[in-house]
């Protein structure tokens, strides 16, 4: 057995992992020899073997286009390969599975032995048989108790005990992975007429609040995101790592911190609680009024506010020791972005730091622009994520009130380059996911921390 053969078979398993991660289980068929008339499949929870394409399809995708699971994560490891001939290879190993069914039940995880048979095709190795080698203990115990029903209470206790073992065995990364999958599902705009109407909800809430003379924060209709009253974007309900750094670092610096484009001020309040002095700025005075209302009374003496819109708002040179700007810069054109970064450099004191978060083309409806983004990136376009007409991505026929006609989705490299051009030294530049689903898988946002030396 050559290392090349080992690598080829492992790549098939890696492809299977990617398909499981995508939650498009029907795509697993692409890894199988579709010319084989009797493929064989056995998962550990199955009562019997699945033989033939109809059985496999019904197992992978019982209802085409719908997921029965909220999320599943599969990882294959310790793969051993045994060539049987030039055409066939037998492989054994282990699979780690973690999953969450739809409904109130908890997530669970475990490990199982696997074996698989591959056939060489022109396009590479393909599965013709796959089996997980032992039956799930819970199911096995249930079958045993069916044969011995004299003490039904023990059956219930044992079944619950075994399930708790599975629930305690969940992989540490699965929680974030599960939230990420569910967030992607809930941020899919093209799912219903109701979801499309919800895009206009913040404007209606703002109008109703004005009529009543009240300023209230709208409820999130996309998990983790609170819509802005003016219809321009969202504020995350939780702090991401970059915003956390702003809140923590600002409290250790002597001086005033700026939170520009602050919306309802989640980062401002966090910094205030850590002992920082903050000037919170937003284009909508209603947001600032809500921030003042939500700020604990004992912290209000350290908070000032100023309404204004980037890139036109201005401050005195060297006024701040730190500047935080989350999910705002992507509404600026490239020229406006360059102007704003230059202004931020002037507003900062020497040694001060900026904390920037923007949307990328891997976020929400902007994913529709990904193919063009990749082409622009390859062609060397200076702003590969600049979308001239957002209606090319949004599921609405007309531009929502408050929304810019363009979107400047920024990747970490592009944003870091422009920060350097403005005079900053980069401390960190990275992709990351939504705050409530922070994980290794997220690329929804670009984050920059940089310093003025």
SULKA-V418534 format. One record per residue. N is the residue number from 0. SS is DSSP state (H for helix, E for strand, C for the rest). PHI is phi as a letter, one per 20 degrees, with the letter a starting at -180 (none if undefined). OMEGA is omega in degrees with one decimal (none if undefined). Layout:
N & SS & PHI & OMEGA
N & SS & PHI & OMEGA
This chain:
0 & C & none & -178.3
1 & C & e & 176.8
2 & H & f & 178.5
3 & H & f & 177.8
4 & H & f & 177.1
5 & H & g & -179.0
6 & H & f & -178.8
7 & H & f & 179.8
8 & H & f & 178.5
9 & H & f & 178.6
10 & H & f & 176.2
11 & H & f & 177.5
12 & H & f & 177.1
13 & H & f & 176.8
14 & H & f & 176.7
15 & H & f & 177.4
16 & H & g & -178.7
17 & H & f & 178.9
18 & H & f & 175.9
19 & H & g & 179.4
20 & H & f & -179.8
21 & H & f & -177.5
22 & C & m & 175.8
23 & C & d & -168.7
24 & H & f & 178.1
25 & H & f & 179.9
26 & H & f & 177.9
27 & H & g & 179.5
28 & H & g & -177.8
29 & H & f & 179.7
30 & H & e & -177.1
31 & E & d & 176.0
32 & C & f & -174.9
33 & C & f & 175.8
34 & C & e & 177.2
35 & C & f & -174.7
36 & C & e & -175.5
37 & C & c & 175.5
38 & C & f & -176.9
39 & E & c & -177.5
40 & E & b & 176.6
41 & E & b & 172.1
42 & C & e & -172.5
43 & C & f & -179.1
44 & C & e & -178.1
45 & C & f & 177.0
46 & C & f & -177.3
47 & C & b & -179.0
48 & C & f & 171.4
49 & E & d & -177.3
50 & E & c & -178.7
51 & C & n & -172.9
52 & H & f & 179.5
53 & H & f & -179.6
54 & H & f & -179.8
55 & H & f & -179.5
56 & H & f & -179.4
57 & H & f & 177.8
58 & H & f & -178.3
59 & H & f & -173.6
60 & C & b & -177.1
61 & C & g & 175.4
62 & C & c & -176.3
63 & C & g & 178.4
64 & C & n & 179.6
65 & C & c & 177.9
66 & C & e & 174.5
67 & C & e & 179.8
68 & E & d & 169.8
69 & E & f & 179.0
70 & E & a & 173.2
71 & E & b & 179.2
72 & E & c & -178.5
73 & E & d & 177.0
74 & E & c & -179.4
75 & E & e & -177.0
76 & E & b & -178.9
77 & E & l & -178.7
78 & E & f & 176.2
79 & E & d & -172.9
80 & E & d & 176.8
81 & E & c & 177.6
82 & E & f & 177.3
83 & C & e & 177.4
84 & C & a & 176.9
85 & C & f & -174.1
86 & C & d & -173.4
87 & E & c & 176.8
88 & E & c & 175.5
89 & E & d & -178.9
90 & E & c & 174.4
91 & E & c & 179.2
92 & E & r & -178.2
93 & E & c & 173.0
94 & E & c & 173.1
95 & E & d & 179.0
96 & E & c & 172.6
97 & E & c & -175.4
98 & E & b & 175.3
99 & E & c & 176.4
100 & E & f & 172.6
101 & C & f & -179.2
102 & C & o & -172.3
103 & C & f & -176.8
104 & C & f & -178.1
105 & C & e & 174.1
106 & C & f & 176.3
107 & E & b & -178.7
108 & E & b & 179.2
109 & E & a & 179.7
110 & E & c & 179.1
111 & E & b & 172.7
112 & E & f & 179.3
113 & E & c & 169.5
114 & E & b & -177.0
115 & E & b & 176.4
116 & E & d & -177.0
117 & E & d & 173.1
118 & E & d & 178.9
119 & E & f & 175.5
120 & E & c & -179.9
121 & C & g & -177.5
122 & C & e & 178.4
123 & E & p & -178.2
124 & E & f & -179.4
125 & E & c & 174.3
126 & E & f & 164.4
127 & E & c & 175.3
128 & E & b & -179.9
129 & E & b & 179.7
130 & E & b & 169.1
131 & E & e & -154.0
132 & C & e & 176.0
133 & C & c & 178.6
134 & C & f & 177.4
135 & C & g & -177.6
136 & H & g & -179.5
137 & H & f & -179.5
138 & H & f & 179.4
139 & H & f & 179.2
140 & H & f & 178.1
141 & H & f & 179.3
142 & H & f & 177.7
143 & H & f & -178.4
144 & H & f & 176.8
145 & H & f & 179.3
146 & C & e & -176.8
147 & C & b & -170.1
148 & C & d & -176.2
149 & C & f & -179.2
150 & C & c & -176.3
151 & H & f & -179.7
152 & H & f & 179.0
153 & H & f & 177.2
154 & H & g & -178.4
155 & H & f & -178.4
156 & H & f & -179.0
157 & H & f & 179.5
158 & H & f & -179.9
159 & H & f & 179.5
160 & H & f & 179.5
161 & H & f & 178.3
162 & H & f & 177.9
163 & H & f & 176.0
164 & H & f & 177.8
165 & H & f & -179.2
166 & H & f & 178.9
167 & H & f & -174.9
168 & C & e & -177.3
169 & C & f & -178.8
170 & C & f & -178.2
171 & C & g & -177.5
172 & C & e & -172.4
173 & H & f & -179.1
174 & H & g & 179.0
175 & H & f & 179.0
176 & H & f & 179.9
177 & H & f & 179.6
178 & H & f & 179.3
179 & H & f & 179.7
180 & H & f & -178.7
181 & H & f & 176.4
182 & H & f & 178.1
183 & H & f & 179.0
184 & H & f & -177.0
185 & H & f & 177.9
186 & C & e & 175.7
187 & C & f & -173.3
188 & C & f & -172.4
189 & C & e & -178.5
190 & C & d & -177.8
191 & C & a & 176.3
192 & H & f & 179.1
193 & H & f & -179.8
194 & H & f & 178.0
195 & H & f & 178.3
196 & H & f & -176.7
197 & H & f & 177.7
198 & C & f & -177.4
199 & C & e & -175.2
200 & H & g & -178.3
201 & H & f & 179.0
202 & H & f & 179.6
203 & H & f & 178.6
204 & H & f & 179.9
205 & H & f & -179.8
206 & H & f & 179.4
207 & H & f & 179.6
208 & H & f & 179.5
209 & H & f & 179.9
210 & H & f & -179.2
211 & H & e & -177.3
212 & C & m & -179.5
213 & C & d & 175.5
214 & C & d & -176.8
215 & C & c & 177.0
216 & C & e & -179.5
217 & C & f & 177.1
218 & C & e & 178.5
219 & C & f & 172.5
220 & C & d & 165.7
221 & E & d & -173.6
222 & C & g & 176.8
223 & C & n & -175.6
224 & E & c & 176.4
225 & E & e & -177.7
226 & E & f & 175.7
227 & C & f & -176.5
228 & C & f & -176.9
229 & C & e & 177.5
230 & C & n & -178.1
231 & C & d & 172.5
232 & C & n & -174.1
233 & E & c & 169.0
234 & E & d & 177.1
235 & E & f & 179.1
236 & C & f & -178.1
237 & C & c & 178.8
238 & C & e & 171.4
239 & C & e & -175.1
240 & H & f & -179.2
241 & H & f & 178.6
242 & H & f & 175.6
243 & H & f & 178.9
244 & H & f & 176.7
245 & H & g & -177.3
246 & H & f & -178.6
247 & H & f & -176.4
248 & H & f & -176.6
249 & H & f & -178.9
250 & C & f & -179.7
251 & C & e & -179.5
252 & C & d & 179.0
253 & C & e & -179.7
254 & C & q & -175.2
255 & E & d & 177.5
256 & E & d & 179.8
257 & E & d & 171.7
258 & E & d & -173.0
259 & E & d & -171.0
260 & C & m & -167.1
261 & C & f & -174.5
262 & C & l & -178.0
263 & C & e & 168.3
264 & C & n & 179.2
265 & H & f & 179.1
266 & H & f & 178.5
267 & H & f & -178.6
268 & H & f & 178.2
269 & H & f & 178.9
270 & H & f & 178.5
271 & H & f & 179.8
272 & H & f & 178.0
273 & C & e & 177.0
274 & C & o & -179.2
275 & C & e & 169.8
276 & E & d & -168.9
277 & E & c & 165.5
278 & E & d & -179.3
279 & E & e & -176.8
280 & E & c & 176.3
281 & E & b & -179.1
282 & C & f & -175.8
283 & C & d & -179.4
284 & H & f & 179.4
285 & H & f & 176.8
286 & H & f & -179.0
287 & H & f & 177.3
288 & H & f & 177.8
289 & H & f & 177.4
290 & H & g & 179.7
291 & H & f & 179.4
292 & H & f & -176.2
293 & H & e & -178.4
294 & C & f & 178.1
295 & C & g & -174.0
296 & H & g & -177.2
297 & H & f & -179.3
298 & H & d & -172.3
299 & H & f & 178.8
300 & H & f & 179.1
301 & H & e & -178.0
302 & E & d & 169.4
303 & E & c & -178.1
304 & E & c & 176.9
305 & E & b & 178.0
306 & E & e & 179.1
307 & C & r & -174.7
308 & C & c & 172.6
309 & C & f & 6.5
310 & C & e & -170.5
311 & C & e & -179.7
312 & C & f & -177.9
313 & C & c & 177.5
314 & C & c & 178.9
315 & C & f & 178.5
316 & C & f & 176.7
317 & C & l & -179.4
318 & C & e & -167.7
319 & E & c & 175.9
320 & E & e & 175.6
321 & E & b & 178.9
322 & E & c & 178.3
323 & E & d & 179.3
324 & E & b & -173.9
325 & E & d & 171.9
326 & C & l & 179.6
327 & C & c & -173.2
328 & H & f & -178.3
329 & H & f & 175.6
330 & H & e & -178.9
331 & C & e & 171.8
332 & C & f & 177.8
333 & H & g & -180.0
334 & H & f & 178.7
335 & H & f & 177.2
336 & H & f & 179.8
337 & H & f & 178.3
338 & H & f & -178.0
339 & H & f & 178.9
340 & H & f & 175.7
341 & H & f & 177.8
342 & H & f & 179.2
343 & H & f & 178.5
344 & H & f & 179.5
345 & H & f & -178.0
346 & H & f & -176.2
347 & E & e & 169.7
348 & E & f & 174.2
349 & E & g & -176.7
350 & E & n & 178.6
351 & E & f & -174.6
352 & E & c & 174.1
353 & E & d & -179.8
354 & E & c & -171.9
355 & E & d & 175.9
356 & E & c & 177.6
357 & E & c & 172.2
358 & E & f & 176.6
359 & C & d & 177.0
360 & C & f & 175.6
361 & C & d & -173.3
362 & C & d & 171.8
363 & H & l & -176.4
364 & H & f & -179.3
365 & H & f & 174.3
366 & H & f & 178.3
367 & H & f & -178.8
368 & H & e & -174.9
369 & H & g & 179.7
370 & H & g & 179.0
371 & H & f & 176.1
372 & H & g & -179.1
373 & H & f & 175.9
374 & H & f & 179.2
375 & H & f & 179.5
376 & H & f & 179.7
377 & H & f & -179.8
378 & H & e & 178.2
379 & C & n & 177.6
380 & C & f & -176.1
381 & C & f & 177.6
382 & C & c & -172.3
383 & C & f & -178.8
384 & C & e & -179.0
385 & E & f & -178.8
386 & E & d & -176.2
387 & C & f & -177.6
388 & C & c & -176.0
389 & H & f & 178.6
390 & H & f & 173.5
391 & H & f & -177.8
392 & C & d & -176.3
393 & C & f & -177.5
394 & C & e & 179.4
395 & C & c & -177.1
396 & C & f & -178.6
397 & C & c & -178.6
398 & C & f & 178.3
399 & C & f & 179.4
400 & C & f & 179.8
401 & C & n & -177.8
402 & C & e & 175.1
403 & C & f & 179.6
404 & C & f & -178.3
405 & C & c & 175.2
406 & E & b & -177.8
407 & E & d & 178.9
408 & C & f & -172.2
409 & C & d & 173.1
410 & C & e & -176.5
411 & H & g & -178.4
412 & H & f & -179.8
413 & H & f & -179.2
414 & H & f & 178.3
415 & H & f & 178.8
416 & H & g & -178.6
417 & H & f & 175.7
418 & H & f & 178.0
419 & H & f & -179.4
420 & H & f & 178.4
421 & H & f & 177.4
422 & C & o & -176.8
423 & C & e & 168.7
424 & E & d & -174.8
425 & E & e & 173.1
426 & E & e & 176.8
427 & E & b & 177.0
428 & E & b & -173.7
429 & E & b & 165.2
430 & E & e & 169.6
431 & E & a & -176.5
432 & C & e & 177.0
433 & C & g & -175.8
434 & H & g & -176.3
435 & H & f & 177.9
436 & H & c & -177.8
437 & C & g & -175.5
438 & C & a & 178.8
439 & C & f & -170.9
440 & C & e & -170.3
441 & C & e & 173.3
442 & C & c & -176.4
443 & C & f & -174.9
444 & E & c & 168.7
445 & E & d & -178.7
446 & E & c & -179.7
447 & E & c & 164.5
448 & E & c & -176.0
449 & E & b & -174.6
450 & E & c & 172.6
451 & C & e & -178.7
452 & C & e & none
